[in-house]
């Protein structure tokens, strides 16, 4: 029997896609992987079975939603109503894995915890953790309490969460995933000093690589603006700035 997994998050995000692609290639375990996506999934992923077996989204669930969501007073309540309707139609999963923590996640984790017996996993990306506002901290904390396991991409983020929320449960893990380009770099049989030459970078300059998008939470724009500071101008000719697209 295949293990059934429901991912919850952005069905177009490279972190989720790389993880799903890796799971699908597993020779030891067969997975059925569906996604409840907050954003419409692009056509190439809908048609490509190396990724998702089924795709769910409340955007597609009701023709009236695009109009109603513009009405601020009703938008959130109607969104929750659509989620409740959709959850009734979902099959039973072995694991439900959240990859984006926001107001929708707070609601969904609570509803799923009450209605299904699935193991719930929260993968908390650094940007999600550090941008939780004061007004949302209690809801975020309660949502995390619904999870059977919480994962972080590094030790600093895990410790920040543990200290900031006085977390007592022994269910925190570090799980690094989604960085497929870095995994490819590991396969190069070159030392650190030769790597710049392999990637055709200037070997005499300090390479600074930033970001994959301009989300405010990533603060990449602030990094770029910092190079305008007069104290950094003297290093301008010694720096090579790489911005992956």
C-alpha positions as CSV (number, residue, x, y, z in Angstrom):
1,X,0.0,0.0,0.0
2,X,1.4,3.4,-0.9
3,X,1.9,6.0,1.8
4,X,-0.6,8.8,1.3
5,X,0.7,12.3,1.9
6,X,-1.1,15.6,1.6
7,X,1.1,18.7,1.3
8,X,-0.4,22.1,2.3
9,X,1.3,25.2,0.8
10,X,2.2,26.7,-2.5
11,X,2.1,24.0,-5.2
12,X,4.5,26.0,-7.3
13,X,7.3,26.5,-4.7
14,X,10.6,24.9,-5.4
15,X,11.1,23.6,-1.9
16,X,7.9,21.6,-2.1
17,X,8.5,20.5,-5.8
18,X,12.0,19.3,-5.1
19,X,10.9,17.4,-2.0
20,X,8.0,15.8,-3.9
21,X,10.2,14.9,-6.8
22,X,12.7,13.2,-4.5
23,X,10.0,11.2,-2.7
24,X,8.6,10.1,-6.0
25,X,11.9,8.7,-7.0
26,X,12.2,6.5,-3.9
27,X,12.7,2.8,-4.7
28,X,11.9,1.5,-1.2
29,X,8.5,3.2,-0.6
30,X,5.7,4.1,-3.0
31,X,4.0,7.4,-2.3
32,X,0.7,8.9,-3.3
33,X,1.2,12.7,-3.0
34,X,-1.6,15.3,-3.2
35,X,-1.5,19.0,-2.5
36,X,-3.9,21.5,-1.0
37,X,-2.4,24.6,-2.6
38,X,-3.0,28.2,-1.5
39,X,-2.1,29.4,-5.1
40,X,-3.3,27.9,-8.4
41,X,-0.8,25.4,-9.6
42,X,0.8,26.2,-13.0
43,X,-0.1,24.0,-15.9
44,X,3.3,22.2,-16.2
45,X,2.9,20.8,-12.7
46,X,-0.8,19.8,-13.2
47,X,0.2,17.7,-16.2
48,X,3.4,16.2,-14.8
49,X,2.8,13.1,-12.7
50,X,6.3,13.2,-11.3
51,X,4.8,15.7,-8.9
52,X,1.2,15.5,-7.6
53,X,-1.4,12.8,-8.0
54,X,-4.3,15.2,-7.1
55,X,-4.4,19.0,-6.6
56,X,-6.9,20.7,-4.4
57,X,-7.6,24.4,-4.1
58,X,-10.5,26.5,-2.8
59,X,-9.8,28.9,-5.6
60,X,-11.3,26.3,-7.9
61,X,-13.9,25.0,-5.5
62,X,-16.6,27.7,-6.0
63,X,-17.1,30.1,-8.9
64,X,-18.2,32.9,-6.6
65,X,-15.0,33.0,-4.5
66,X,-13.0,35.4,-6.7
67,X,-15.7,38.0,-6.2
68,X,-16.5,37.4,-2.5
69,X,-12.8,37.4,-1.5
70,X,-12.7,41.1,-2.4
71,X,-15.2,41.9,0.4
72,X,-12.9,42.2,3.4
73,X,-15.6,41.6,6.1
74,X,-16.7,38.3,4.5
75,X,-13.5,37.1,2.9
76,X,-12.0,35.2,5.9
77,X,-15.3,33.6,7.0
78,X,-16.1,32.5,3.5
79,X,-12.7,31.1,3.0
80,X,-13.1,29.0,6.2
81,X,-16.5,27.8,4.9
82,X,-14.9,26.7,1.6
83,X,-12.2,24.9,3.5
84,X,-14.7,23.0,5.6
85,X,-16.6,21.9,2.4
86,X,-13.3,20.8,0.8
87,X,-12.1,18.8,3.8
88,X,-15.2,16.7,3.8
89,X,-14.2,15.4,0.3
90,X,-10.5,14.7,1.0
91,X,-9.4,11.1,1.4
92,X,-7.6,9.8,4.5
93,X,-3.9,10.5,4.6
94,X,-1.1,8.9,6.5
95,X,0.7,12.3,6.8
96,X,-0.4,15.9,6.3
97,X,2.6,18.1,5.8
98,X,2.3,21.9,6.1
99,X,4.9,24.0,4.3
100,X,3.5,27.5,4.8
101,X,2.4,28.8,8.2
102,X,-0.2,31.6,8.1
103,X,-3.8,32.3,9.1
104,X,-5.1,29.5,6.8
105,X,-2.7,27.1,8.4
106,X,-3.9,28.0,11.9
107,X,-7.4,27.1,10.9
108,X,-6.7,24.0,8.8
109,X,-4.4,22.4,11.4
110,X,-7.1,22.8,14.1
111,X,-9.8,21.3,11.9
112,X,-7.7,18.4,10.6
113,X,-6.5,17.6,14.1
114,X,-10.1,17.2,15.2
115,X,-11.4,15.3,12.2
116,X,-8.6,13.0,10.9
117,X,-6.1,10.6,12.4
118,X,-3.3,11.7,10.2
119,X,0.2,12.6,11.5
120,X,0.6,16.4,11.1
121,X,4.0,17.8,10.2
122,X,4.9,21.5,10.2
123,X,8.0,22.5,8.3
124,X,8.7,26.0,9.5
125,X,10.8,28.0,7.1
126,X,12.8,30.8,8.6
127,X,10.9,33.6,6.9
128,X,7.6,32.2,8.3
129,X,9.0,32.0,11.8
130,X,10.5,35.4,12.0
131,X,7.6,37.4,10.5
132,X,4.9,36.1,12.9
133,X,3.4,39.3,14.3
134,X,2.6,40.0,17.9
135,X,-1.1,39.6,17.2
136,X,-0.6,36.2,15.6
137,X,1.8,34.7,18.1
138,X,-0.8,32.9,20.2
139,X,-2.6,31.5,17.1
140,X,0.8,30.4,15.7
141,X,1.7,28.7,19.0
142,X,-1.7,26.8,19.2
143,X,-1.3,25.7,15.6
144,X,2.1,24.3,16.3
145,X,0.6,22.4,19.3
146,X,-1.6,20.5,16.8
147,X,1.5,19.2,15.0
148,X,3.0,15.8,15.8
149,X,6.4,17.0,14.4
150,X,7.9,20.4,13.7
151,X,11.0,20.7,11.4
152,X,13.4,23.6,10.9
153,X,16.1,24.2,8.3
154,X,18.8,25.1,10.8
155,X,19.8,25.0,14.4
156,X,19.4,28.7,15.0
157,X,15.8,28.8,13.8
158,X,14.9,25.7,16.0
159,X,16.5,27.3,19.1
160,X,14.8,30.7,18.4
161,X,11.4,28.9,18.3
162,X,12.2,26.8,21.4
163,X,13.3,29.8,23.4
164,X,10.7,32.3,22.1
165,X,7.7,30.0,22.7
166,X,9.1,28.2,25.7
167,X,8.5,24.9,23.9
168,X,8.6,21.8,26.1
169,X,7.7,19.0,23.8
170,X,10.4,16.8,22.3
171,X,9.2,17.0,18.7
172,X,11.5,19.5,17.0
173,X,13.9,18.3,14.3
174,X,16.3,19.9,11.8
175,X,15.4,18.9,8.2
176,X,17.2,20.4,5.3
177,X,15.5,20.0,2.0
178,X,14.6,21.7,-1.2
179,X,18.0,23.1,-2.2
180,X,18.4,20.9,-5.3
181,X,21.0,23.3,-6.8
182,X,23.2,22.9,-3.7
183,X,22.9,19.1,-3.9
184,X,24.0,19.3,-7.5
185,X,27.1,21.3,-6.5
186,X,28.1,18.6,-4.0
187,X,28.5,16.2,-6.9
188,X,31.3,18.4,-8.4
189,X,34.7,16.7,-7.7
190,X,36.4,20.1,-7.2
191,X,37.8,21.7,-4.1
192,X,36.5,25.1,-2.8
193,X,39.3,27.0,-4.5
194,X,38.3,25.5,-7.9
195,X,34.6,26.0,-7.6
196,X,34.5,29.6,-8.8
197,X,36.3,28.5,-12.0
198,X,33.7,25.7,-12.5
199,X,30.9,28.2,-12.3
200,X,32.7,30.8,-14.4
201,X,33.0,33.3,-11.5
202,X,35.8,35.8,-11.0
203,X,38.3,34.0,-8.8
204,X,39.8,37.3,-7.5
205,X,36.6,38.7,-6.1
206,X,34.5,37.9,-3.0
207,X,31.3,36.2,-4.2
208,X,28.1,37.2,-2.5
209,X,25.0,35.2,-3.5
210,X,21.6,36.3,-2.3
211,X,18.0,35.2,-2.6
212,X,15.6,33.6,-4.9
213,X,12.8,36.2,-4.8
214,X,12.0,39.7,-3.6
215,X,9.6,38.7,-0.8
216,X,9.8,41.3,1.9
217,X,10.4,38.6,4.5
218,X,13.6,37.6,2.8
219,X,15.0,41.1,3.1
220,X,16.9,40.7,-0.2
221,X,16.1,44.2,-1.3
222,X,17.6,45.6,1.9
223,X,20.8,43.7,1.2
224,X,21.0,45.2,-2.3
225,X,20.4,48.7,-1.0
226,X,23.1,48.3,1.6
227,X,25.7,48.2,-1.2
228,X,24.9,51.9,-1.8
229,X,26.3,52.8,1.6
230,X,29.5,54.9,1.2
231,X,31.5,52.6,3.5
232,X,30.9,49.7,1.1
233,X,31.8,51.7,-2.0
234,X,35.5,51.1,-1.5
235,X,34.8,47.3,-1.8
236,X,32.8,47.7,-5.0
237,X,35.5,46.4,-7.3
238,X,36.3,43.5,-5.0
239,X,32.8,42.1,-4.8
240,X,31.0,39.9,-7.3
241,X,27.2,39.9,-6.6
242,X,25.3,36.8,-7.8
243,X,21.5,36.9,-7.8
244,X,19.9,33.6,-8.9
245,X,16.7,33.8,-10.9
